[in-house]
Amino acid sequence: MAEKITIGELHLSGCTGCLVTIADNYEGLFKLLDDYADLVYALTLVDTRHVPEMDVCLVEGSCCLNDELSIEELKEAREKSKVLVAYGACAAYGNITRFCRGGQWNQPGHEAFVPISEIVDVDLYLPSCPPCPQMVRNIAVMAYLLLKGNDEQKALATAYLTPLMQLAKRGDTACGCDLMYDVINQGLCMGCGTCAGTCPVRAVTMEYGKPNVNRDQCIKCGACYSQCPRSWFNFDVMNNYEGIINAIKGAMQ
Amino acid sequence: MDVLGNYKSVISARSTDKDILKKSQDGGIITTLFAYALEEGIIDGAIVAGPSDEPWRPEPMVATTKAELLAAAGTRYTISPNLYLIKEVTRSYGFDRVGIVGTPCQIQATRKAQVYPIGLRDVDDKIALALGIFCMENLSYQALEAIVEDHCNQKMESVKKMDIGKGKFTVYTERGAVSQMPPKLIHKYVQPGCHVCLDYVANLADISSGSVGSPDGWSTVFVRSLKGNEVWEGALAAGLFETKPIDQVKPGLDLVKKLATEKITKNQKHVDERKTVGIRADGTPKGLRNPYESP
């Protein structure tokens, strides 16, 4: 077993649902921590006060511009980590913090919240509210293979992570409207229903086989768009689905 | 990759269940396999294209009995967003082992949900059996209505069966009338999302099936994954199918390969052409999104 990678979780303006999601891997989390990754920084889970050097930094929550410490910590995390991940919808797309307008107890002055990519460069997006524990597991295993694996494993991990890196390049907004703009308007939707099945707040329904988005309900988490098979689909990875699922299963055994 | 995808075996088959054959489109493969998987506890239930309150408009439903499977049997040539229920089925229904049937694109969506479970929590390991159906292209409900009512002159509610084969789209009515039209007239009604699809025979399914390649009333069956192989062998051993070697039936695998190649070549051309649909001020091409290149 090669040495482990180091992972941290930086907590900005989020609800802690993403942090809990890491723990939702249950015994899988112990396996990850035993064999693949040392958790070097995380709210309540690790007794470290200052952002340390790390391989992968998962940033949860959007960045509050009224809070200097948030901006400083985010910049520090960027400087000290090899791979910076916008972990969850708030960090990637703003999510419900997009609707903030101040006046909240106990910091009424806090009203400006931006996705972290408006402050620092982000390497990888993991959207959804919260992202699935299984996806955190997959990314942890792939990050391990990328940083510590042999050439073949590096190639697999690169191919696997590429679309998530491309999502980070795509921009810092995504919501149900993107299904309309980038999938239906572009003549790509074939009515599979994944978007409606994925939406955590049931804002998407299917009308005669095509998605209909209730914009008042949409929280801008980007789950529907990133899970849509027509937002991106990498044949090289997906055609080997059996091998990849077995590899991850094997890694977690 | 081959146009027919990776597969372990391919065979021509027909269900031995008379009830299923009465309702099925061709060989009754999907219905029989799900009925077997339910019986054996391989799945707790299956997401299928069930009936709705409008004639020939399918609605995704969860089938847990053979009667429900039979109600969903047969092909409806319009969209059933089956993935809509993929998370729901593990929640409200509480299933640990889910069966799902879909067109090639829907099976792609299923595999993406497993390999990249971004927003589908606790779903990836619960997909126990993914069955695919051959698909050339699909229609919106309103398009199907236009084809049946305007081109074939039949009312939707009077139609008993629809079928595409032997160079014709055929509508059979309850009262025995048969209306036909050439499939090339369908082309303008096809939903645009189908024109970028590079899969004809559901390459990523555990088992995929369709009428093409086999004689009338029979289906061609591709067994693709380890899991698919296990289920198929079990169903064969239970005597649920009669089979013929694919190289001994007409028209055979060559026709499947021909249609798959045609679809993929045509659609790859379409994908490529999307790159140059528009034009920039400096005269260079301005393209549409390519879902296979980047988000």
Chai-1 contact restraints between the chains, C-beta under 6 A:
chainA,res_idxA,chainB,res_idxB,connection_type,confidence,min_distance_angstrom,max_distance_angstrom,comment,restraint_id
A,S128,B,I118,contact,1.0,0.0,6.0,A-B,restraint_1
A,S128,B,G119,contact,1.0,0.0,6.0,A-B,restraint_2
A,C132,B,P117,contact,1.0,0.0,6.0,A-B,restraint_3
A,C132,B,R121,contact,1.0,0.0,6.0,A-B,restraint_4
A,Q134,B,P117,contact,1.0,0.0,6.0,A-B,restraint_5
A,Q134,B,D124,contact,1.0,0.0,6.0,A-B,restraint_6
A,M135,B,P117,contact,1.0,0.0,6.0,A-B,restraint_7
A,M135,B,I118,contact,1.0,0.0,6.0,A-B,restraint_8
A,Q166,B,S294,contact,1.0,0.0,6.0,A-B,restraint_9
A,Q166,B,P295,contact,1.0,0.0,6.0,A-B,restraint_10
A,L167,B,P295,contact,1.0,0.0,6.0,A-B,restraint_11
A,R170,B,P295,contact,1.0,0.0,6.0,A-B,restraint_12
A,Q186,B,L288,contact,1.0,0.0,6.0,A-B,restraint_13
A,Q186,B,R289,contact,1.0,0.0,6.0,A-B,restraint_14
A,G187,B,P192,contact,1.0,0.0,6.0,A-B,restraint_15
A,L188,B,G193,contact,1.0,0.0,6.0,A-B,restraint_16
A,L188,B,P291,contact,1.0,0.0,6.0,A-B,restraint_17
A,C189,B,G193,contact,1.0,0.0,6.0,A-B,restraint_18
A,M190,B,C105,contact,1.0,0.0,6.0,A-B,restraint_19
A,M190,B,G193,contact,1.0,0.0,6.0,A-B,restraint_20
A,M190,B,C194,contact,1.0,0.0,6.0,A-B,restraint_21
A,G191,B,I79,contact,1.0,0.0,6.0,A-B,restraint_22
A,G191,B,P81,contact,1.0,0.0,6.0,A-B,restraint_23
A,C192,B,P81,contact,1.0,0.0,6.0,A-B,restraint_24
A,C192,B,L83,contact,1.0,0.0,6.0,A-B,restraint_25
A,C192,B,C105,contact,1.0,0.0,6.0,A-B,restraint_26
A,C192,B,Q106,contact,1.0,0.0,6.0,A-B,restraint_27
A,C192,B,A109,contact,1.0,0.0,6.0,A-B,restraint_28
A,G193,B,P81,contact,1.0,0.0,6.0,A-B,restraint_29
A,G193,B,L83,contact,1.0,0.0,6.0,A-B,restraint_30
A,G193,B,Y84,contact,1.0,0.0,6.0,A-B,restraint_31
A,T194,B,L83,contact,1.0,0.0,6.0,A-B,restraint_32
A,T194,B,A109,contact,1.0,0.0,6.0,A-B,restraint_33
A,A196,B,Y84,contact,1.0,0.0,6.0,A-B,restraint_34
A,G197,B,L83,contact,1.0,0.0,6.0,A-B,restraint_35
A,G197,B,Y84,contact,1.0,0.0,6.0,A-B,restraint_36
A,G197,B,I86,contact,1.0,0.0,6.0,A-B,restraint_37
A,G197,B,K87,contact,1.0,0.0,6.0,A-B,restraint_38
A,T198,B,G119,contact,1.0,0.0,6.0,A-B,restraint_39
A,T198,B,L120,contact,1.0,0.0,6.0,A-B,restraint_40
A,M206,B,P81,contact,1.0,0.0,6.0,A-B,restraint_41
A,M206,B,Y84,contact,1.0,0.0,6.0,A-B,restraint_42
A,Y208,B,Y141,contact,1.0,0.0,6.0,A-B,restraint_43
A,G209,B,I79,contact,1.0,0.0,6.0,A-B,restraint_44
A,G209,B,P81,contact,1.0,0.0,6.0,A-B,restraint_45
A,A223,B,G119,contact,1.0,0.0,6.0,A-B,restraint_46
A,S226,B,I118,contact,1.0,0.0,6.0,A-B,restraint_47
A,Q227,B,I118,contact,1.0,0.0,6.0,A-B,restraint_48
A,Q227,B,G119,contact,1.0,0.0,6.0,A-B,restraint_49
A,P229,B,Q108,contact,1.0,0.0,6.0,A-B,restraint_50
A,P229,B,A109,contact,1.0,0.0,6.0,A-B,restraint_51
A,P229,B,K112,contact,1.0,0.0,6.0,A-B,restraint_52
A,R230,B,P291,contact,1.0,0.0,6.0,A-B,restraint_53
A,S231,B,P295,contact,1.0,0.0,6.0,A-B,restraint_54
A,W232,B,P291,contact,1.0,0.0,6.0,A-B,restraint_55
A,W232,B,P295,contact,1.0,0.0,6.0,A-B,restraint_56
A,F233,B,P291,contact,1.0,0.0,6.0,A-B,restraint_57
A,F233,B,Y292,contact,1.0,0.0,6.0,A-B,restraint_58
A,M238,B,R111,contact,1.0,0.0,6.0,A-B,restraint_59
A,Y241,B,R111,contact,1.0,0.0,6.0,A-B,restraint_60
A,Y241,B,V115,contact,1.0,0.0,6.0,A-B,restraint_61
A,E242,B,S225,contact,1.0,0.0,6.0,A-B,restraint_62
A,I244,B,V115,contact,1.0,0.0,6.0,A-B,restraint_63
